Each structure stands twice: as structure tokens, then as C-alpha cells.
Amino acid sequence: MAAYNYQALDTGGKKVKGILEADSERQVRLLLREKSLKPIAVAESSGNKSAAKNVSKNRPSQLRHGSLKIGSSELALITRQLSTLVQAGLPLAETLQAASQQSQKPAVKGMLLDVRGRVLEGHTLAFGMAEYPKVFNGLYRAMVKAGESAGFLGTVLEQLADYTEESHHTKQKMTQAMMYPSVLVVFALTVVAGLMTFVVPDLIAIFENTDAELPVLTRGLIATSDFFAAWGLVSVVVIAGLFIAFKLLLRNPKNLLQWHKIKLKMPLIGGVIRVSDTTRFASTLSILMASGVPLLQSIKIASEVLTNLCLRNACGAVAVKVQEGGSLSRALEQSEQFPPMMVHMIASGEASGELETMLSRCAANQTRELESKLSTLMSAFEPLIVVLMGGAVLMIVIAVLLPIFEMNNLVG
């Protein structure tokens, strides 16, 4: 059985749409007629192009094959539901059916029913999930495949649920940490631009009719204000154009790799990027190995979760050295891209035969270090923005007051 998207007319002539599970399009039409609905269009939710053309343009484009995307919180919820139901002893097909009924989003419901259809056809859960690579990434599918092969799918899904929820929580913390400085920067720039464009010209106008020579700071302020008034909009357009051009340049893999190298060398920011990626690497590697995935395959999959190309390339070199018979800790040390503490802990795990446990502890230590670096970065960044904003406003005030003081001295 497979999931089908349909559009039909009810007895009042109103158009309705939804998802039904059936063996064929013909059965879907029969089911619709039994419900007193007149079918207009029916197509598989798996979304092959020929079927999608038969469905109205109102059909959500996310349902098309392989293009569906969902948020990390939604994925964590689905994974937790699947884990609970599988560990409760429900058959996999019934588990997917129940999870689809719990979802309020048609796109997610259709995806789960489509995966259920593949399972009913005799395929594995990992095979069905592979048709939605933007929802279930390589790490997710590899763990599910290992769990199915070893016979402890419920435990693996529980680990995946914990990992997904933790990743979502980490992203939220980073977003929240960056929100206040971002708002502060935008507010500071807006205030300074507003002062220079609308307030300063009116204040400076009182000095234009005087024959006295204005102070250098005041003349500079007038020139800056005139520039903002005449070229402010053009400047915004130019900056936006430069930003777009920079993004286009980064589409070239060589340019992108060079930019990632520069980011790793930036003070504070480079440290946060390195710790964030190595934390993700250690955590992913730990979960994969605990799920029974071989070390070499785990390294290759874990490298895919890294966001920095330099670190990802280093992981590729590490995988090659491990494949040649070298130890993981030695390969990581030779790459010179991973924190020494992480390398030492992995070496200790290899020597004691508890690599999975040490990787888990390493991930926990890296997480604490990441939080510390984020806290340090925010502690340095926020006062800096306040000082810069206060300094800009102070310069404007001094530039306006200097001519007034000089005029008072002349009158005196």
C-alpha cells in the first residue's frame, strides 16, 4: 500500500484535498466515492514528476520526491514517537501509521505513509527513509540500518531521538546567544544613520551663515552627514551588491575552502567554529559506534555533519589513515585540526577498549567548552557594541557643541 494525495468535490461542490492510503489510484477513487466525494485528481505522495503533473498546483511542493524538508524539532518529535512505539512492541508498519496520525502537517503525514508503504512492500525502514534524504540524513539512515540489522531498532531510535533533541537545543542556544548582539548592532547602526541623516543637518544649519571657521571635527561631521543624505540609499545598494557578489564567489569550491580557512583563524570566532564542529564530530561518532556501525564508516558519516570544509577534509584524511591500519587518535593528531584534549581522550579510549565511552565523554567536554567560548564571545562582543555606539554618539555631540563654545568665547 502507498499514500496518495487527492483532490475532490463534496456534495456541496466545495473542493477538498487530503491523503489516503490504498493499493492503487483506482482504489482511492472508489474510497472517495464511498465518502460521497467526486475525485478530481489523484497522485502518489512519493512525488514522481509524471504523477505530480496530475495534481493541482495547490498541492504542497514539499511533497515532491526527495525535496521535503522539516525542522529539527519536528524530526525529534517523530523520532521520539517511533522510538516509543517500537519499544512498546508494535509492528513497524503500525508504528508508522500511528506516527502519521499524530502529525498535523499534511507533508509529514504523507511522508510517513509513503515510508510505511515501502515497509509493507518488504523494504527496510532505512530504505524507505532514503527517499527523503533532506529529512533523514546519512547519520540517521546509517543508525536505523544498523539497528534493524542488529535487532535493536527501538534502542537506536531512542538514541537518535536524544541526539536530535540535543542538537535542536544546541542550535536554539546559539541562536539565542546571537540574537541580542545582532539586535544591538542593527539598532546602533540605525540610530547613528538616523542622527546623521535627519538630526545633524538641522543642528549644523545654524553655523552655515557664520564666517567663523568651524572645527575640524565639525567639518568632518557635516561632510559625513551630507554623504549620508546624498548617498545613503546608494551605499545600502552597493553593500547589498557586494554581499551578493561575495555569496556568488563562495559558490566556487576553492573560494569556499579559502574562506573557511580564514574563519578558523579569526580570533574568538574561529575557536567557536572549531569547538562546535569537533563537538558534533565526537558526538556523532560516539552514537554511530554505539549503534554498531563500523569505525571507518562512522568516521565517513560523522565527517558529513561538519560545517567547515577544512575540518571535513581533515576527516577525510583521517578516514584514509584509519583504513590503512592506523589508529584514530594518531590520525586525528596528525591532522592538527582537532583539540589536543579530544585526541588524548580518544587515545585513552582506544588503549582501554572503551572508545565509545570516551567519545561520549569527549563530546560532553566539548559541549561545555563550546558554551564557555560562546559566553566569552558574547561577553566581549556586547560591551564592544555599546562602547562603539556610545563613542559615535559622543563624537556627534562634541562636533555640535564645539562651534557653540567657540561662539560663546567670541561673544565673551
C-alpha positions in Angstrom: 0.0 0.0 0.0 1.1 3.6 -0.7 0.0 7.1 0.2 -2.0 9.1 -2.4 -2.7 12.8 -2.5 -6.2 13.6 -3.8 -8.5 16.5 -4.6 -12.2 16.0 -4.8 -15.6 17.9 -4.7 -18.0 17.3 -1.8 -21.8 17.2 -2.2 -21.9 21.0 -1.9 -19.4 21.4 -4.8 -16.6 22.6 -2.4 -13.1 21.4 -3.3 -11.4 19.3 -0.6 -8.0 17.7 -0.5 -6.1 15.2 1.6 -4.1 11.9 1.8 -5.4 8.4 1.6 -3.6 5.1 1.8 -4.5 2.5 -0.9 -3.1 -0.1 -3.3 -3.8 1.9 -6.4 -5.3 5.2 -7.7 -8.4 3.3 -8.7 -9.0 2.1 -5.1 -8.5 5.7 -3.9 -11.3 6.9 -6.3 -13.6 4.1 -5.0 -12.9 5.1 -1.4 -13.7 8.7 -2.3 -16.9 7.8 -4.0 -17.9 5.8 -0.9 -17.5 9.0 1.1 -19.8 10.9 -1.4 -16.8 12.7 -2.9 -16.2 13.3 -6.6 -12.5 12.8 -7.3 -10.7 15.4 -9.4 -7.1 14.4 -9.2 -5.2 11.6 -7.5 -1.4 11.1 -7.4 1.2 9.2 -5.3 2.7 11.2 -2.5 6.1 9.9 -3.4 6.0 12.7 -5.9 7.5 11.4 -9.2 7.2 14.1 -11.8 4.7 12.4 -14.0 2.3 11.9 -11.2 2.8 15.3 -9.8 1.6 16.9 -13.0 -1.8 15.4 -12.5 -2.2 17.1 -9.1 -3.4 20.7 -8.8 -0.8 23.5 -8.4 -2.2 24.0 -4.9 -0.5 20.7 -3.8 2.4 21.4 -1.4 5.6 21.3 -3.4 7.4 19.8 -0.3 5.6 16.5 -1.0 7.6 16.0 -4.2 10.0 13.2 -4.1 13.2 13.9 -2.2 12.5 17.7 -1.7 10.6 17.6 1.6 12.3 19.5 4.5 11.2 19.6 8.1 12.5 21.4 11.2 14.8 19.7 13.7 12.1 19.9 16.4 9.6 18.1 14.1 12.2 15.4 13.3 12.9 15.0 17.0 9.2 14.6 17.8 8.8 12.0 15.0 11.8 10.1 16.2 10.7 10.0 19.8 7.2 8.7 18.7 8.8 6.0 16.6 11.1 5.0 19.4 8.3 4.8 22.0 6.0 2.8 19.7 8.7 0.3 18.5 9.9 -0.3 22.1 6.3 -0.9 23.1 6.3 -3.9 20.7 4.2 -2.5 17.8 4.9 -3.7 14.3 6.9 -1.2 12.3 4.0 -0.6 9.8 1.6 0.1 12.6 4.2 2.4 14.2 4.5 4.5 11.1 0.7 4.6 10.7 0.3 5.8 14.3 3.0 8.4 13.9 1.4 9.7 10.7 -1.9 10.1 12.5 -0.3 12.1 15.2 1.1 14.7 12.8 -0.9 17.8 11.9 1.1 18.6 8.8 -0.1 17.0 5.5 3.5 16.9 4.2 4.8 15.0 7.2 1.8 12.7 7.2 2.3 11.9 3.5 6.0 11.2 4.1 5.3 8.8 6.9 2.6 7.0 5.0 4.9 6.7 2.0 7.7 5.2 4.1 5.1 2.8 5.6 4.2 1.8 2.0 7.8 0.9 1.3 7.9 -1.2 4.5 4.8 -3.0 3.5 6.4 -3.8 0.2 9.1 -5.6 2.1 11.8 -3.0 2.2 13.6 -1.9 5.3 12.9 1.3 7.2 16.2 2.7 6.2 15.4 2.1 2.5 12.1 3.9 2.8 13.8 6.9 4.6 16.4 7.1 1.9 13.8 8.5 -0.4 13.7 11.6 1.8 17.4 12.5 2.2 16.7 16.1 3.3 14.7 14.8 6.2 16.7 11.7 7.2 20.4 12.4 6.7 23.2 9.9 6.3 23.8 9.6 10.0 20.1 9.0 10.7 19.8 6.3 8.0 23.0 4.6 9.0 21.9 4.2 12.6 18.5 3.0 11.6 20.1 0.4 9.2 22.5 -0.7 11.9 19.6 -1.0 14.4 17.5 -3.1 12.0 20.4 -5.4 11.2 21.3 -6.0 14.9 17.7 -6.3 16.0 17.5 -3.3 18.5 15.8 -0.7 16.4 13.9 0.7 19.4 17.1 1.5 21.3 18.8 3.1 18.3 15.7 5.2 17.6 15.8 6.3 21.3 19.4 7.3 20.9 18.6 9.2 17.7 15.7 11.0 19.5 18.1 12.1 22.3 20.7 13.2 19.8 18.2 15.1 17.6 16.7 16.9 20.6 20.1 17.8 22.0 21.2 19.1 18.5 18.0 21.2 18.4 18.6 22.5 21.9 22.2 23.5 21.0 21.0 25.3 17.8 18.4 27.2 19.9 21.1 28.2 22.4 23.4 29.5 19.7 20.5 31.4 18.0 19.5 33.0 21.3 23.1 33.9 22.1 23.5 35.7 18.8 20.1 37.4 18.9 20.8 40.1 21.4 24.1 41.2 19.8 22.5 41.2 16.3 19.6 43.4 17.5 22.1 45.7 19.3 24.2 46.1 16.1 21.1 46.8 13.9 19.8 49.3 16.5 23.2 51.1 16.8 23.6 51.4 13.0 20.0 52.7 12.7 20.4 55.3 15.4 23.7 56.6 14.0 22.4 56.7 10.4 19.2 58.5 11.6 21.2 61.1 13.5 23.5 61.7 10.6 20.6 61.9 8.1 17.9 63.8 9.9 19.1 65.4 13.1 22.7 66.6 12.5 21.8 68.7 9.3 19.3 70.7 11.3 21.7 71.3 14.1 24.6 72.2 11.8 22.4 74.6 9.8 22.8 77.3 12.5 26.5 77.5 11.7 26.3 77.8 8.0 25.7 81.6 8.0 28.7 82.3 10.2 32.0 83.5 8.8 34.0 81.8 11.5 36.0 78.7 10.6 34.4 75.6 12.0 36.4 73.0 14.0 37.8 70.0 12.1 35.6 67.6 13.9 32.5 69.6 13.0 33.5 69.9 9.3 34.0 66.2 9.2 30.6 65.6 10.8 29.0 67.9 8.2 30.7 66.1 5.3 29.6 62.7 6.7 26.1 64.0 7.2 26.0 65.3 3.6 27.3 61.9 2.3 24.6 60.0 4.2 21.9 62.4 2.9 23.1 62.2 -0.7 24.4 58.7 -1.0 22.9 56.7 1.9 20.5 54.7 -0.2 23.1 54.1 -2.9 25.5 52.9 -0.2 23.0 50.4 1.0 22.5 49.1 -2.5 26.3 48.9 -3.0 26.8 47.0 0.2 23.9 44.6 -0.7 25.5 44.1 -4.1 28.9 43.3 -2.6 27.3 40.9 -0.2 25.6 39.1 -3.1 28.8 39.1 -5.1 30.6 37.6 -2.1 28.0 34.8 -1.9 28.4 34.1 -5.6 32.1 33.9 -5.2 31.7 31.3 -2.4 29.9 29.0 -4.9 33.3 28.2 -6.2 34.7 25.3 -4.0 38.2 26.8 -3.9 37.0 30.2 -2.8 34.7 28.5 -0.2 37.6 26.4 1.2 39.8 29.5 1.4 37.0 31.4 3.3 36.6 28.5 5.7 40.3 28.6 6.4 40.1 32.3 7.1 37.2 31.8 9.5 39.2 29.2 11.5 42.0 31.8 12.0 39.6 34.6 13.2 40.0 35.5 16.9 37.3 34.0 19.1 35.0 33.2 16.1 37.5 30.6 14.8 37.6 28.9 18.2 33.8 28.7 18.4 33.6 27.2 14.9 36.3 24.6 15.7 34.8 23.5 19.0 31.3 23.4 17.6 32.3 21.2 14.7 34.6 18.9 16.7 31.8 18.5 19.3 29.4 17.5 16.6 32.0 15.1 15.2 32.7 13.4 18.6 29.0 13.1 19.4 28.1 11.6 16.1 31.0 9.2 16.1 30.0 8.0 19.6 26.4 7.4 18.7 27.3 5.6 15.4 29.7 3.2 17.1 27.3 2.6 20.0 24.7 1.6 17.3 27.1 -1.0 15.8 28.3 1.0 12.8 31.9 0.1 11.9 34.6 2.7 12.8 35.6 3.5 9.2 32.0 4.0 8.1 31.3 6.0 11.2 34.1 8.4 10.5 32.9 9.0 6.9 29.4 9.6 8.1 30.5 11.8 11.0 32.6 14.0 8.6 29.4 14.9 6.7 27.9 16.7 9.7 30.9 19.1 9.8 30.1 22.6 8.5 33.7 23.7 7.9 35.3 22.4 4.8 38.9 22.4 6.3 37.8 20.1 9.1 35.7 18.0 6.7 38.8 17.5 4.5 40.8 16.6 7.6 38.3 14.0 8.5 38.6 12.5 5.0 42.3 12.2 5.5 41.7 10.6 8.9 39.4 8.0 7.3 42.2 7.1 4.8 44.8 6.6 7.5 42.4 4.5 9.6 41.6 2.4 6.5 45.4 1.9 6.1 45.6 0.5 9.6 46.4 3.5 11.7 44.8 4.4 15.0 42.1 7.0 15.2 43.9 9.1 17.8 47.1 9.1 15.8 45.3 10.1 12.6 43.5 13.0 14.4 46.7 14.2 15.9 48.5 14.3 12.5 45.6 16.3 11.0 46.4 19.1 13.5 42.8 20.3 13.3 41.4 18.7 16.4 41.8 19.8 20.1 44.6 18.0 21.9 42.4 17.1 24.8 40.0 15.3 22.4 42.9 13.4 20.8 44.2 12.3 24.3 40.8 11.1 25.4 40.3 9.1 22.2 43.8 7.6 22.6 42.9 6.6 26.2 39.6 5.0 24.9 41.5 3.0 22.3 44.0 1.8 24.8 41.4 0.7 27.3 38.9 -0.7 24.8 36.3 1.8 25.8 36.4 4.1 22.7 32.6 4.7 22.6 32.5 5.8 26.3 35.5 8.1 25.9 33.9 9.6 22.7 30.8 10.3 24.7 32.7 12.0 27.5 34.7 13.9 24.9 31.5 15.2 23.3 30.3 16.3 26.8 33.6 18.1 27.5 33.5 19.8 24.1 29.9 20.9 24.7 30.9 22.6 27.9 33.9 24.2 26.2 31.6 25.4 23.4 29.2 27.0 25.9 32.2 28.7 27.6 33.5 30.1 24.4 30.1 31.3 23.4 29.8 33.0 26.7 33.2 34.6 26.3 32.4 35.8 22.8 29.1 37.4 23.9 30.8 38.9 27.0 33.4 40.6 24.7 31.0 41.5 21.9 28.1 43.1 23.7 30.2 45.7 25.6 32.2 46.5 22.5 29.0 47.3 20.6 27.8 49.5 23.5 31.1 51.4 23.6 31.2 51.9 19.8 27.7 53.2 19.8 28.3 55.5 22.8 31.5 56.7 21.2 29.8 57.6 17.9 27.0 59.5 19.7 29.7 61.3 21.8 31.6 62.4 18.7 28.4 63.8 17.2 27.6 65.7 20.4 31.1 67.1 20.7 31.1 68.1 17.0 27.9 70.0 17.5 28.9 71.7 20.8 32.4 72.8 19.8 31.2 75.6 17.5 28.8 76.8 20.2 31.6 77.0 22.7 33.8 79.0 20.3 30.9 81.4 19.5 30.4 81.9 23.2 34.1 82.7 23.7 34.0 85.2 20.8 30.9 86.9 22.3 32.6 87.0 25.7 
